[in-house]
């Protein structure tokens, strides 16, 4: 009787360990896939940011538009400074390095939200400069 109970406990403990290992493996696989998607999105947003900075810079130089209002009190020069600053703080190589090194799902989720915010900011800036250059 004692041997049967001990055996049942060992089987249950083994099953729990196996389940834990399986869940850990699946979570690792999920974080790797998520990270690959994020790194691709990150590269895309970096290119978009640099391209938009170049477009705004060319617009500033060609039309001498540094004081031209785009929206409310936002001038073209202000937009350019915001784009540059946003790129440095949110799309930098340093932050990319952190994302590459991390396997922490909480950090990756936070970084993913940050990327979507950056995408929205860049799309808004693109709309502003498109409407101004017409």
C-alpha positions in Angstrom: 0.0 0.0 0.0 2.8 2.4 0.9 4.7 1.5 -2.2 1.6 2.2 -4.4 1.1 5.7 -2.8 4.8 6.5 -3.3 4.7 5.4 -6.9 1.6 7.5 -7.5 3.3 10.6 -6.0 6.4 9.9 -8.2 4.3 9.6 -11.3 2.4 12.8 -10.5 5.6 14.6 -9.8 7.1 13.4 -13.1 4.0 14.4 -15.0 4.1 17.9 -13.4 7.8 18.3 -14.4 7.1 17.1 -17.9 4.2 19.6 -18.2 6.4 22.4 -16.9 9.1 21.6 -19.4 6.6 21.4 -22.3 5.0 24.8 -21.3 8.5 26.4 -20.9 9.5 25.1 -24.4 6.3 26.4 -25.9 6.7 29.8 -24.3 10.3 30.0 -25.5 9.2 29.2 -29.1 6.5 31.8 -28.8 8.9 34.5 -27.6 11.4 33.6 -30.4 8.6 34.0 -33.0 7.4 37.2 -31.4 10.9 38.6 -31.3 11.5 37.8 -35.0 8.3 39.6 -35.9 9.3 42.6 -33.8 12.8 42.8 -35.2 11.3 42.9 -38.7 8.8 45.6 -37.7 11.6 47.5 -36.0 13.7 47.5 -39.1 10.7 48.6 -41.2 9.9 51.5 -38.8 13.5 52.6 -38.7 13.6 52.8 -42.5 10.3 54.7 -42.5 11.5 57.1 -39.9 14.7 57.9 -41.8 12.9 58.3 -45.1 10.4 60.6 -43.5 13.1 62.7 -41.9 14.8 63.0 -45.3 11.4 64.0 -46.9 10.8 66.7 -44.2 14.4 67.9 -44.5 14.1 68.3 -48.2 10.8 70.0 -47.9 12.3 72.5 -45.4 15.3 73.2 -47.6 13.3 73.4 -50.9 10.5 75.6 -49.7 12.2 77.4 -46.8 9.3 76.1 -44.8 10.8 76.0 -41.3 8.1 78.3 -39.8 5.2 77.0 -41.9 2.4 75.7 -39.7 1.3 72.1 -40.2 -1.2 71.7 -37.4 -2.1 74.0 -34.6 1.2 75.4 -33.4 3.3 72.7 -34.9 5.8 74.0 -37.5 7.6 72.0 -40.1 10.9 72.6 -38.2 9.2 71.3 -35.0 8.0 68.2 -36.8 11.6 67.6 -38.1 13.0 67.9 -34.5 10.3 65.6 -33.2 11.1 63.0 -35.8 14.8 63.1 -35.1 14.3 63.0 -31.3 11.7 60.2 -31.6 14.1 58.2 -33.7 17.0 58.5 -31.2 14.9 57.6 -28.2 12.6 54.9 -29.6 14.2 53.4 -32.7 17.8 53.4 -31.7 20.4 50.7 -32.0 20.7 50.5 -28.2 17.0 49.7 -27.9 17.2 47.2 -30.8 20.1 45.5 -28.9 17.9 45.2 -25.8 15.1 43.6 -27.8 17.5 41.1 -29.5 19.0 40.0 -26.1 15.7 39.7 -24.3 13.5 36.6 -24.0 11.3 38.1 -21.4 7.7 38.1 -22.7 6.7 41.1 -20.5 9.5 43.2 -22.0 8.8 42.0 -25.5 5.1 42.9 -25.1 6.0 46.3 -23.8 8.4 46.8 -26.7 5.7 45.7 -29.2 3.3 48.3 -27.8 6.1 50.9 -28.1 6.6 49.9 -31.8 2.9 50.3 -32.6 2.9 53.7 -30.9 5.9 54.6 -33.1 4.1 53.4 -36.2 1.1 55.6 -35.4 3.4 58.6 -34.8 5.2 58.1 -38.1 1.9 57.7 -40.0 0.5 60.9 -38.4 3.7 62.8 -39.4 3.5 61.4 -42.9 -0.1 62.7 -43.2 0.9 66.1 -41.9 3.8 66.5 -44.4 1.7 65.1 -47.2 -1.0 67.6 -46.7 1.5 70.5 -46.3 3.4 69.7 -49.5 0.3 69.8 -51.7 
